[in-house]
């Protein structure tokens, strides 16, 4: 009988079939209680035509169509190697590493007890969490950079009686350290046997074995070539700590670094990238993180991948490295989102901000899991590893995250077609940033309001903006707080006017604002109307046509004289507006919502209104009625013309406007 913890849903493992990393469609299916699909992984092959050979600093990028493009780093200004934190380490070594699998001997010396954090079997057995346990480590006498763990799972806790560890045989996990920077972990047998009586297996097929997916690449092309052109195929080494990423990247594909084999089938392994080995004398660096406070993170990674169009801004803690002011992190950025999905607790977004100009990240584990943990990467990740972030920024500035005044954003594509960020979900590459709404706001990014506001109390706001925009929606009356600028009694605002707006499918999810000015206790215009309601990934904003005239340079008094119907009007203490107005014979909407390259007129039933308090003081601004002042000319679009040539114009003199023909 199959235990629930052993059930795995189907998953597709991308296998590095070519040296460029292109998947060879190695389909691997997990077991279910009703059916078994025993498809085998296809043979891994390599195509030397697709690999950038040693001696050339060019490496691949992926575009949105899965096509490769080459990159050559600037050679004069920047080094070709750079650490993850961004500090240059000099020129690249041109010598083949002296150590490797072929130089080791059969003589080993125990060096003590280390630790291993397992994310191999924790991926294989559903319901089993990663754990850290002690392991015995030996060093090769002929090759001091080669090590092995003796019986790596001897101290692993068995999850069930059907899982047996065989201590009567000896298994080894062998790994090689190169340049105190990279590590290659060989394929190995865990020594763990899982017996499922529904399977008939000959030999040792019940043993869970682990395969390094980069092995065929190294075997075909050599260690140095893969290390230069595909560094993410290796684990990292620092001060005796070895960390194995979940995936490695190349020109046009991503591949699991490891997969496990059981009963002739392959399964994802180390999907969250948490496999870690520490040597006995390891110095585990502890980053001294200092909290900067609460900022905001706008997701454009998981939401689109799950088919969710309602983008969400989340409150997150932003921390800074006390020893490196360019180094930041957001622990578990999705901790408060997706309650229906599995959270691993290992979410981390670690990034760097350079020169208050651009930013990049080298690790982004979302901490959200559906069979596998979602991991996001930048398209230029390998370029940064090989050539340094400054060289990449010089060549492809739009491939980096943008930093400005405490806000980090990312475009959807660079160079016209190459996705800036994409997500690895265990089965395919997904361009998960199609809207370019990825955004991080530091705690100090909130700009101080230049105005001083005081509350005038509650008023009634009747909506006909969203009511006109959404089919079937009806005008709604809401009680809102009206605030007045203490320095300008003509200036008012309503914060979050749609906070209590009700709709079956849409809701207020972001800050909203209605800002308006009153002129002569008779007219009103609205520089800003932000609903705070999202639709198809965008916050809906309402535009007042009057602002087109004012922003083009038309004087306020002239706009009222020429286009009085475009303004909202105040009558009997209530501010209302028409649905349209006359503009040189054309009927134009007073308010509209621009969305998805379409303009939708709103306030079509003319139900929009603001019931103003009785004690609002008279305006201090007035419209000049002096007809003796020099005439001002505008074209029919409301743009001022100081020296009109022949043609049709609108002449404004005082409070009088008329069309004139200049010949």
Protein Blocks (a to p, Z undefined) as FASTA:
>chain_A
ZZfklpccdddddddfbfnopaehiacddddfkbccfbdcddddddfklpccehiacdcd
ddfkopacdddddfklpcfbdcfkopaebjadfbdcfbdfklpcfbdcdebjcddddfkl
mmmpghiacddddddddddfklmkbccdehkllmpccfbfkbccdfkbccddddddehhl
accdddddehiacddfkbccehjllpccdddfklmmmmmnojklmmmmmmmlpccdeehi
acddfbdcdfkbccdfbdcdeehiacdehklopaccddfklccdddddddebjcddddfk
lmmmnopabdcdddddddddfklmkbccdehkllmgoklbccehlaccddddehhlbccd
fbdcehiaehiacddddfklmmmmmnopklmmmmmmmlpccdeehiacddfbeehlacfb
dcdehjaccdfblnopaccddfklpccdfbdcddebjcddddfklmmmpghiacdddddd
ddddfklmkbccdehkllmpccfkbccfbdcddddddehhlaccdfbacehpaeehiacd
dddfklmmmmnopafklmmmmmmmlpccdeehiacddfbdceehiacdfbdcdeehiacd
ehklopaccdddfklccdfbdcdfbfkbccddddfkopacfbaceddddddehjaccddd
dZZ
